[in-house]
């Protein structure tokens, strides 16, 4: 949430060079952080690498909570 930082979503989107929709989707977990967006975020909110690590951790946690129906491969 960016409001505690004193930024409106419109101001933050403009500063990052993205649309309000893009930032809103990110904030509401409907969009992931791409390498390009990570670089944009890093200009204001920390390193691009930290954003990409956080995205990877989120993705892994999300997949682990889903019930994947996979069969173990039998190696011959």
N, CA, C and O atoms as CSV, one atom per row, in Angstrom:
chain,resi,resn,atom,element,x,y,z
A,1,UNK,N,N,0.849,-1.176,0.000
A,1,UNK,CA,C,0.000,0.000,0.000
A,1,UNK,C,C,0.899,1.245,0.000
A,1,UNK,O,O,1.833,1.331,0.797
A,2,UNK,N,N,0.632,2.170,-0.856
A,2,UNK,CA,C,1.498,3.343,-0.984
A,2,UNK,C,C,0.961,4.583,-0.275
A,2,UNK,O,O,1.688,5.561,-0.101
A,3,UNK,N,N,-0.291,4.549,0.132
A,3,UNK,CA,C,-0.866,5.714,0.789
A,3,UNK,C,C,-0.117,6.108,2.068
A,3,UNK,O,O,0.038,7.302,2.323
A,4,UNK,N,N,0.359,5.139,2.894
A,4,UNK,CA,C,1.118,5.545,4.081
A,4,UNK,C,C,2.404,6.304,3.754
A,4,UNK,O,O,2.951,6.996,4.613
A,5,UNK,N,N,2.880,6.181,2.540
A,5,UNK,CA,C,4.080,6.905,2.121
A,5,UNK,C,C,3.768,8.328,1.678
A,5,UNK,O,O,4.670,9.077,1.302
A,6,UNK,N,N,2.499,8.698,1.722
A,6,UNK,CA,C,2.095,10.032,1.313
A,6,UNK,C,C,1.947,10.182,-0.190
A,6,UNK,O,O,1.940,11.299,-0.708
A,7,UNK,N,N,1.827,9.059,-0.896
A,7,UNK,CA,C,1.665,9.086,-2.350
A,7,UNK,C,C,0.298,8.561,-2.734
A,7,UNK,O,O,-0.177,7.567,-2.185
A,8,UNK,N,N,-0.325,9.230,-3.673
A,8,UNK,CA,C,-1.543,8.661,-4.245
A,8,UNK,C,C,-1.107,7.642,-5.285
A,8,UNK,O,O,0.036,7.660,-5.742
A,9,UNK,N,N,-2.006,6.766,-5.652
A,9,UNK,CA,C,-1.672,5.770,-6.671
A,9,UNK,C,C,-1.357,6.452,-8.002
A,9,UNK,O,O,-0.509,5.982,-8.761
A,10,UNK,N,N,-2.037,7.552,-8.280
A,10,UNK,CA,C,-1.775,8.308,-9.517
A,10,UNK,C,C,-0.365,8.907,-9.504
A,10,UNK,O,O,0.358,8.825,-10.497
A,11,UNK,N,N,0.022,9.515,-8.367
A,11,UNK,CA,C,1.351,10.119,-8.265
A,11,UNK,C,C,2.448,9.065,-8.363
A,11,UNK,O,O,3.457,9.268,-9.039
A,12,UNK,N,N,2.243,7.939,-7.684
A,12,UNK,CA,C,3.238,6.865,-7.719
A,12,UNK,C,C,3.362,6.291,-9.126
A,12,UNK,O,O,4.470,6.038,-9.599
A,13,UNK,N,N,2.237,6.087,-9.793
A,13,UNK,CA,C,2.257,5.555,-11.158
A,13,UNK,C,C,3.006,6.508,-12.090
A,13,UNK,O,O,3.808,6.074,-12.917
A,14,UNK,N,N,2.744,7.791,-11.951
A,14,UNK,CA,C,3.428,8.780,-12.789
A,14,UNK,C,C,4.931,8.772,-12.516
A,14,UNK,O,O,5.732,8.834,-13.449
A,15,UNK,N,N,5.315,8.697,-11.244
A,15,UNK,CA,C,6.736,8.685,-10.892
A,15,UNK,C,C,7.442,7.446,-11.434
A,15,UNK,O,O,8.618,7.499,-11.791
A,16,UNK,N,N,6.718,6.335,-11.493
A,16,UNK,CA,C,7.297,5.079,-11.971
A,16,UNK,C,C,7.189,4.916,-13.486
A,16,UNK,O,O,7.802,4.016,-14.059
A,17,UNK,N,N,6.415,5.780,-14.130
A,17,UNK,CA,C,6.236,5.682,-15.575
A,17,UNK,C,C,5.361,4.521,-15.993
A,17,UNK,O,O,5.567,3.922,-17.048
A,18,UNK,N,N,4.373,4.203,-15.150
A,18,UNK,CA,C,3.418,3.134,-15.467
A,18,UNK,C,C,2.009,3.702,-15.353
A,18,UNK,O,O,1.814,4.802,-14.836
A,19,UNK,N,N,1.046,2.958,-15.831
A,19,UNK,CA,C,-0.334,3.421,-15.723
A,19,UNK,C,C,-0.864,3.180,-14.318
A,19,UNK,O,O,-0.338,2.355,-13.571
A,20,UNK,N,N,-1.895,3.903,-13.979
A,20,UNK,CA,C,-2.572,3.708,-12.704
A,20,UNK,C,C,-3.075,2.277,-12.603
A,20,UNK,O,O,-3.007,1.658,-11.541
A,21,UNK,N,N,-3.585,1.752,-13.725
A,21,UNK,CA,C,-4.099,0.380,-13.757
A,21,UNK,C,C,-2.999,-0.622,-13.418
A,21,UNK,O,O,-3.220,-1.551,-12.641
A,22,UNK,N,N,-1.822,-0.437,-13.996
A,22,UNK,CA,C,-0.698,-1.338,-13.720
A,22,UNK,C,C,-0.371,-1.353,-12.238
A,22,UNK,O,O,-0.217,-2.422,-11.647
A,23,UNK,N,N,-0.264,-0.185,-11.638
A,23,UNK,CA,C,0.086,-0.098,-10.221
A,23,UNK,C,C,-1.031,-0.647,-9.341
A,23,UNK,O,O,-0.764,-1.303,-8.335
A,24,UNK,N,N,-2.266,-0.383,-9.713
A,24,UNK,CA,C,-3.407,-0.910,-8.964
A,24,UNK,C,C,-3.434,-2.438,-9.017
A,24,UNK,O,O,-3.675,-3.093,-8.003
A,25,UNK,N,N,-3.185,-3.003,-10.201
A,25,UNK,CA,C,-3.155,-4.464,-10.338
A,25,UNK,C,C,-2.028,-5.066,-9.503
A,25,UNK,O,O,-2.199,-6.127,-8.902
A,26,UNK,N,N,-0.900,-4.406,-9.466
A,26,UNK,CA,C,0.221,-4.873,-8.652
A,26,UNK,C,C,-0.146,-4.844,-7.172
A,26,UNK,O,O,0.089,-5.808,-6.443
A,27,UNK,N,N,-0.718,-3.742,-6.745
A,27,UNK,CA,C,-1.097,-3.583,-5.342
A,27,UNK,C,C,-2.154,-4.600,-4.918
A,27,UNK,O,O,-2.174,-5.034,-3.766
A,28,UNK,N,N,-3.020,-4.976,-5.835
A,28,UNK,CA,C,-4.104,-5.916,-5.526
A,28,UNK,C,C,-3.772,-7.357,-5.917
A,28,UNK,O,O,-4.663,-8.201,-6.018
A,29,UNK,N,N,-2.483,-7.632,-6.135
A,29,UNK,CA,C,-1.981,-8.979,-6.429
A,29,UNK,C,C,-2.594,-9.600,-7.680
A,29,UNK,O,O,-2.777,-10.815,-7.754
A,30,UNK,N,N,-2.906,-8.764,-8.654
A,30,UNK,CA,C,-3.411,-9.262,-9.938
A,30,UNK,C,C,-2.351,-9.143,-11.035
A,30,UNK,O,O,-2.605,-9.480,-12.192
A,31,UNK,N,N,-1.175,-8.665,-10.667
A,31,UNK,CA,C,-0.059,-8.521,-11.609
A,31,UNK,C,C,1.224,-8.839,-10.852
A,31,UNK,O,O,1.394,-8.455,-9.694
A,32,UNK,N,N,2.107,-9.538,-11.521
A,32,UNK,CA,C,3.404,-9.835,-10.931
A,32,UNK,C,C,4.415,-8.750,-11.263
A,32,UNK,O,O,4.139,-7.827,-12.030
A,33,UNK,N,N,5.579,-8.885,-10.673
A,33,UNK,CA,C,6.646,-7.919,-10.901
A,33,UNK,C,C,7.585,-8.471,-11.965
A,33,UNK,O,O,8.288,-9.457,-11.738
A,34,UNK,N,N,7.589,-7.835,-13.111
A,34,UNK,CA,C,8.485,-8.209,-14.212
A,34,UNK,C,C,9.851,-7.570,-13.949
A,34,UNK,O,O,9.961,-6.669,-13.118
A,35,UNK,N,N,10.888,-8.027,-14.648
A,35,UNK,CA,C,12.190,-7.367,-14.499
A,35,UNK,C,C,12.128,-5.865,-14.794
A,35,UNK,O,O,12.761,-5.070,-14.099
A,36,UNK,N,N,11.371,-5.478,-15.818
A,36,UNK,CA,C,11.247,-4.049,-16.135
A,36,UNK,C,C,10.591,-3.284,-14.993
A,36,UNK,O,O,11.057,-2.212,-14.608
A,37,UNK,N,N,9.511,-3.836,-14.455
A,37,UNK,CA,C,8.827,-3.168,-13.347
A,37,UNK,C,C,9.719,-3.140,-12.107
A,37,UNK,O,O,9.692,-2.171,-11.348
A,38,UNK,N,N,10.505,-4.189,-11.895
A,38,UNK,CA,C,11.431,-4.220,-10.756
A,38,UNK,C,C,12.435,-3.075,-10.846
A,38,UNK,O,O,12.751,-2.439,-9.840
A,39,UNK,N,N,12.932,-2.816,-12.047
A,39,UNK,CA,C,13.874,-1.704,-12.234
A,39,UNK,C,C,13.179,-0.379,-11.953
A,39,UNK,O,O,13.751,0.500,-11.308
A,40,UNK,N,N,11.955,-0.233,-12.433
A,40,UNK,CA,C,11.206,1.000,-12.171
A,40,UNK,C,C,10.984,1.188,-10.668
A,40,UNK,O,O,11.186,2.280,-10.139
A,41,UNK,N,N,10.570,0.121,-9.987
A,41,UNK,CA,C,10.339,0.191,-8.543
A,41,UNK,C,C,11.627,0.499,-7.783
A,41,UNK,O,O,11.604,1.186,-6.762
A,42,UNK,N,N,12.742,-0.011,-8.286
A,42,UNK,CA,C,14.020,0.190,-7.595
A,42,UNK,C,C,14.446,1.652,-7.568
A,42,UNK,O,O,15.223,2.054,-6.703
A,43,UNK,N,N,13.952,2.440,-8.497
A,43,UNK,CA,C,14.303,3.860,-8.522
A,43,UNK,C,C,13.748,4.589,-7.302
A,43,UNK,O,O,14.245,5.649,-6.923
A,44,UNK,N,N,12.710,4.011,-6.691
A,44,UNK,CA,C,12.059,4.655,-5.556
A,44,UNK,C,C,12.092,3.788,-4.296
A,44,UNK,O,O,12.263,4.306,-3.193
A,45,UNK,N,N,11.931,2.479,-4.454
A,45,UNK,CA,C,11.671,1.599,-3.313
A,45,UNK,C,C,12.667,0.456,-3.130
A,45,UNK,O,O,12.230,-0.633,-2.759
A,46,UNK,N,N,13.940,0.613,-3.355
A,46,UNK,CA,C,14.892,-0.474,-3.116
A,46,UNK,C,C,15.344,-1.142,-4.399
A,46,UNK,O,O,14.902,-0.789,-5.492
A,47,UNK,N,N,16.240,-2.121,-4.248
A,47,UNK,CA,C,16.891,-2.724,-5.416
A,47,UNK,C,C,15.957,-3.581,-6.259
A,47,UNK,O,O,15.000,-4.169,-5.756
A,48,UNK,N,N,16.258,-3.637,-7.553
A,48,UNK,CA,C,15.477,-4.469,-8.478
A,48,UNK,C,C,15.581,-5.931,-8.077
A,48,UNK,O,O,14.602,-6.673,-8.152
A,49,UNK,N,N,16.768,-6.341,-7.651
A,49,UNK,CA,C,16.969,-7.732,-7.243
A,49,UNK,C,C,16.054,-8.114,-6.090
A,49,UNK,O,O,15.491,-9.209,-6.078
A,50,UNK,N,N,15.903,-7.221,-5.125
A,50,UNK,CA,C,15.037,-7.544,-3.981
A,50,UNK,C,C,13.584,-7.695,-4.422
A,50,UNK,O,O,12.858,-8.534,-3.889
A,51,UNK,N,N,13.161,-6.891,-5.387
A,51,UNK,CA,C,11.790,-7.016,-5.894
A,51,UNK,C,C,11.595,-8.339,-6.619
A,51,UNK,O,O,10.556,-8.983,-6.472
A,52,UNK,N,N,12.592,-8.749,-7.402
A,52,UNK,CA,C,12.477,-10.009,-8.140
A,52,UNK,C,C,12.541,-11.212,-7.206
A,52,UNK,O,O,11.855,-12.208,-7.436
A,53,UNK,N,N,13.355,-11.131,-6.158
A,53,UNK,CA,C,13.405,-12.212,-5.163
A,53,UNK,C,C,12.061,-12.325,-4.460
A,53,UNK,O,O,11.550,-13.427,-4.265
A,54,UNK,N,N,11.491,-11.194,-4.082
A,54,UNK,CA,C,10.179,-11.220,-3.426
A,54,UNK,C,C,9.114,-11.805,-4.347
A,54,UNK,O,O,8.247,-12.553,-3.895
A,55,UNK,N,N,9.172,-11.470,-5.638
A,55,UNK,CA,C,8.205,-12.016,-6.585
A,55,UNK,C,C,8.376,-13.524,-6.705
A,55,UNK,O,O,7.388,-14.259,-6.723
A,56,UNK,N,N,9.618,-13.993,-6.786
A,56,UNK,CA,C,9.871,-15.435,-6.885
A,56,UNK,C,C,9.378,-16.158,-5.635
A,56,UNK,O,O,8.792,-17.237,-5.736
A,57,UNK,N,N,9.607,-15.577,-4.461
A,57,UNK,CA,C,9.136,-16.180,-3.214
A,57,UNK,C,C,7.611,-16.232,-3.184
A,57,UNK,O,O,7.029,-17.231,-2.761
A,58,UNK,N,N,6.974,-15.171,-3.627
A,58,UNK,CA,C,5.511,-15.144,-3.688
A,58,UNK,C,C,5.001,-16.215,-4.643
A,58,UNK,O,O,4.067,-16.947,-4.318
A,59,UNK,N,N,5.614,-16.309,-5.823
A,59,UNK,CA,C,5.187,-17.293,-6.817
A,59,UNK,C,C,5.320,-18.712,-6.274
A,59,UNK,O,O,4.410,-19.525,-6.434
A,60,UNK,N,N,6.454,-19.014,-5.629
A,60,UNK,CA,C,6.655,-20.348,-5.061
A,60,UNK,C,C,5.640,-20.650,-3.970
A,60,UNK,O,O,5.081,-21.746,-3.930
A,61,UNK,N,N,5.398,-19.697,-3.089
A,61,UNK,CA,C,4.425,-19.904,-2.016
A,61,UNK,C,C,3.039,-20.140,-2.594
A,61,UNK,O,O,2.288,-20.983,-2.104
A,62,UNK,N,N,2.705,-19.395,-3.632
A,62,UNK,CA,C,1.393,-19.535,-4.264
A,62,UNK,C,C,1.237,-20.922,-4.886
A,62,UNK,O,O,0.200,-21.565,-4.723
A,63,UNK,N,N,2.254,-21.377,-5.589
A,63,UNK,CA,C,2.197,-22.697,-6.225
A,63,UNK,C,C,2.133,-23.799,-5.172
A,63,UNK,O,O,1.417,-24.785,-5.345
A,64,UNK,N,N,2.877,-23.633,-4.088
A,64,UNK,CA,C,2.884,-24.666,-3.041
A,64,UNK,C,C,1.528,-24.807,-2.364
A,64,UNK,O,O,1.199,-25.885,-1.870
A,65,UNK,N,N,0.748,-23.754,-2.334
A,65,UNK,CA,C,-0.565,-23.836,-1.695
A,65,UNK,C,C,-1.605,-24.469,-2.600
A,65,UNK,O,O,-2.650,-24.920,-2.132
A,66,UNK,N,N,-1.320,-24.503,-3.897
A,66,UNK,CA,C,-2.240,-25.162,-4.826
A,66,UNK,C,C,-2.017,-26.664,-4.735
A,66,UNK,O,O,-0.912,-27.122,-4.445
A,67,UNK,N,N,-3.050,-27.404,-4.978
A,67,UNK,CA,C,-2.932,-28.861,-4.931
A,67,UNK,C,C,-2.578,-29.373,-6.324
A,67,UNK,O,O,-3.446,-29.630,-7.158
A,68,UNK,N,N,-1.299,-29.507,-6.537
A,68,UNK,CA,C,-0.825,-29.993,-7.831
A,68,UNK,C,C,-0.979,-31.509,-7.880
A,68,UNK,O,O,-0.575,-32.217,-6.958
A,69,UNK,N,N,-1.555,-31.986,-8.945
A,69,UNK,CA,C,-1.741,-33.422,-9.111
A,69,UNK,C,C,-0.666,-33.938,-10.058
A,69,UNK,O,O,-0.861,-34.014,-11.271
A,70,UNK,N,N,0.453,-34.285,-9.479
A,70,UNK,CA,C,1.576,-34.775,-10.258
A,70,UNK,C,C,1.912,-36.189,-9.816
A,70,UNK,O,O,1.812,-36.530,-8.638
A,71,UNK,N,N,2.306,-36.992,-10.771
A,71,UNK,CA,C,2.736,-38.350,-10.459
A,71,UNK,C,C,4.253,-38.384,-10.457
A,71,UNK,O,O,4.909,-37.718,-11.258
A,72,UNK,N,N,4.787,-39.163,-9.553
A,72,UNK,CA,C,6.229,-39.314,-9.477
A,72,UNK,C,C,6.713,-40.103,-10.694
A,72,UNK,O,O,6.117,-41.114,-11.064
A,73,UNK,N,N,7.778,-39.640,-11.300
A,73,UNK,CA,C,8.353,-40.331,-12.445
A,73,UNK,C,C,9.150,-41.537,-11.965
A,73,UNK,O,O,9.907,-41.458,-10.997
A,74,UNK,N,N,8.966,-42.631,-12.648
A,74,UNK,CA,C,9.754,-43.820,-12.338
A,74,UNK,C,C,10.895,-43.893,-13.334
A,74,UNK,O,O,10.683,-44.041,-14.537
A,75,UNK,N,N,12.091,-43.789,-12.819
A,75,UNK,CA,C,13.271,-43.835,-13.676
A,75,UNK,C,C,13.627,-45.282,-13.977
A,75,UNK,O,O,13.606,-46.138,-13.093
A,76,UNK,N,N,13.950,-45.538,-15.218
A,76,UNK,CA,C,14.278,-46.909,-15.641
A,76,UNK,C,C,15.770,-47.104,-15.679
A,76,UNK,O,O,16.242,-48.191,-16.011
